[in-house]
Amino acid sequence: MPYIQDLDDPDLDPNMLLFHHAQLGSICGMEDALKKGANINSCFNLVGSSALHFAASCTGRVGTDAVRWLLEKGIGWYKTDENGLTEAEVAKAHGNEESSMVLRECYVHSEYLVYYKALGGDDHPNNSNPFQKMRMDHEGDNKHFCRSSVAYTRPLGAPDDEVAMICATREQHGTGVMMEWERPIMHETARRLLDGMPRSGLRVLNVGFGIGMIDTYLQEVHPAEHVIIEAHPQCLAWMRSKGWYDRPGVRILEGRWQEFLMAIPGSNANPTNDIGDVPRPIDIGKFDIVYFDTFAEGYHGHFAFIRHVPRLLRGPGSRFSFFDCRPHWVCCRYLMTLLPWLPPHVLISPGFSSIEKLPHGTTMTWA
Ligand SMILES: C[S@@+](CC[C@H](N)C(=O)[O-])C[C@H]1O[C@@H](n2cnc3c(N)ncnc32)[C@H](O)[C@@H]1O
């Protein structure tokens, strides 16, 4: 908590003044601090709490008004403090349900804006909000990632058979692409996707091999056809070394999925292809199961892929699922957003409770 002895001290850091008034829920005080030069996006003591965290910790109506005011002023949101709590979580921890709800709605609203932009295929808005900007900068990096260096490595202290796929560039060294902790998610996803599926003549498509967790689980039922689209040359080399090219029924399409799924028939909007993608004119077929889990794609890539899904599904009972590590309530909204523009024969199965337990997308069923 910022402790200030003398509010009239002319040498007082205006950011401290901002934090002080935010935690009291004083809008006049925060206005004064901004006039004195406070940076609305500054963080206290470098520990991560912003004025929004402090306002979120303020109880009652005063606190909620302060939160709303800061949001209207354009403060960055969805930041974690030193305890790893977002502003909404801080509000909840201090018993301010209304502030928590306002903050959650704000996150969802911002997600929507990004979604709709992605749906329209437009460039993302040039937003000056630093936190938002950070997220957007991350998007569109997919091509760059597919050409960058990765490593297959055994995490320090992990058992001999454990492997992680990590970024090996200077800027992103060590960032996990696929890690062991994701195994239960992949296992459960494969279980749900395969549950009740006919075992004979099964056709599955997985986009993004990583360390092959989900493909290994899908292989357990010996699909008649198992197509894997994988873009990264080092991943492809690793797959070769592990014998994936020789497995019966496995067909590996080397390249970005964007190269194989270029045009959406009957659709004017074609957000899929990026400039410079070389189309591969092959019909990859239709599948009983489609799974999607790539890296550095952003919303644009997600949406673009999902638009292809209806025509990749083979028929009634076919299933699609994808990895999504955002909070479950954001995933739910995301799925609701998809509904209006999916063909009427495609249903999203109402298994939202499952998302609460698993941080990934749900199953879409061709009905
Ligand atoms: C998170 S890993 C997938 C992990 C996988 N689900 C598993 O169970 O191990 C993402 C993979 O997608 C691949 N990838 C990234 N962008 C791609 C793209 N545009 N097309 C195809 N593969 C892509 C990456 O090279 C990486 O192997």
Ligand as a Chemical Component Dictionary entry (heavy atoms), coordinates in Angstrom:
data_LIG
# 
_chem_comp.id                   LIG 
_chem_comp.type                 NON-POLYMER 
_chem_comp.pdbx_formal_charge   0 
_chem_comp.three_letter_code    LIG 
# 
loop_
_chem_comp_atom.comp_id 
_chem_comp_atom.atom_id 
_chem_comp_atom.alt_atom_id 
_chem_comp_atom.type_symbol 
_chem_comp_atom.charge 
_chem_comp_atom.model_Cartn_x 
_chem_comp_atom.model_Cartn_y 
_chem_comp_atom.model_Cartn_z 
_chem_comp_atom.pdbx_ordinal 
LIG C1  C1  C 0  1.543  -25.912 -28.831 1  
LIG S1  S1  S 1  2.313  -26.903 -30.042 2  
LIG C2  C2  C 0  1.117  -28.185 -30.296 3  
LIG C3  C3  C 0  1.159  -29.179 -29.208 4  
LIG C4  C4  C 0  0.371  -30.453 -29.495 5  
LIG N1  N1  N 0  -1.042 -30.204 -29.314 6  
LIG C5  C5  C 0  0.812  -31.574 -28.584 7  
LIG O1  O1  O 0  -0.088 -32.258 -28.058 8  
LIG O2  O2  O -1 2.010  -31.792 -28.393 9  
LIG C6  C6  C 0  2.110  -25.918 -31.490 10 
LIG C7  C7  C 0  2.640  -26.512 -32.757 11 
LIG O3  O3  O 0  2.033  -25.833 -33.843 12 
LIG C8  C8  C 0  3.012  -25.629 -34.848 13 
LIG N2  N2  N 0  2.546  -24.482 -35.672 14 
LIG C9  C9  C 0  2.614  -23.168 -35.363 15 
LIG N3  N3  N 0  2.028  -22.443 -36.335 16 
LIG C10 C10 C 0  1.571  -23.306 -37.265 17 
LIG C11 C11 C 0  0.870  -23.161 -38.488 18 
LIG N4  N4  N 0  0.516  -21.950 -38.929 19 
LIG N5  N5  N 0  0.561  -24.248 -39.193 20 
LIG C12 C12 C 0  0.924  -25.480 -38.736 21 
LIG N6  N6  N 0  1.596  -25.695 -37.589 22 
LIG C13 C13 C 0  1.910  -24.614 -36.848 23 
LIG C14 C14 C 0  4.271  -25.370 -34.050 24 
LIG O4  O4  O 0  5.430  -25.548 -34.839 25 
LIG C15 C15 C 0  4.123  -26.388 -32.939 26 
LIG O5  O5  O 0  4.686  -27.608 -33.324 27 
# 
loop_
_chem_comp_bond.comp_id 
_chem_comp_bond.atom_id_1 
_chem_comp_bond.atom_id_2 
_chem_comp_bond.value_order 
_chem_comp_bond.pdbx_ordinal 
LIG C1  S1  SING 1  
LIG S1  C2  SING 2  
LIG S1  C6  SING 3  
LIG C2  C3  SING 4  
LIG C3  C4  SING 5  
LIG C4  N1  SING 6  
LIG C4  C5  SING 7  
LIG C5  O1  DOUB 8  
LIG C5  O2  SING 9  
LIG C6  C7  SING 10 
LIG C7  O3  SING 11 
LIG C7  C15 SING 12 
LIG O3  C8  SING 13 
LIG C8  N2  SING 14 
LIG C8  C14 SING 15 
LIG N2  C9  SING 16 
LIG N2  C13 SING 17 
LIG C9  N3  DOUB 18 
LIG N3  C10 SING 19 
LIG C10 C11 SING 20 
LIG C10 C13 DOUB 21 
LIG C11 N4  SING 22 
LIG C11 N5  DOUB 23 
LIG N5  C12 SING 24 
LIG C12 N6  DOUB 25 
LIG N6  C13 SING 26 
LIG C14 O4  SING 27 
LIG C14 C15 SING 28 
LIG C15 O5  SING 29 
# 
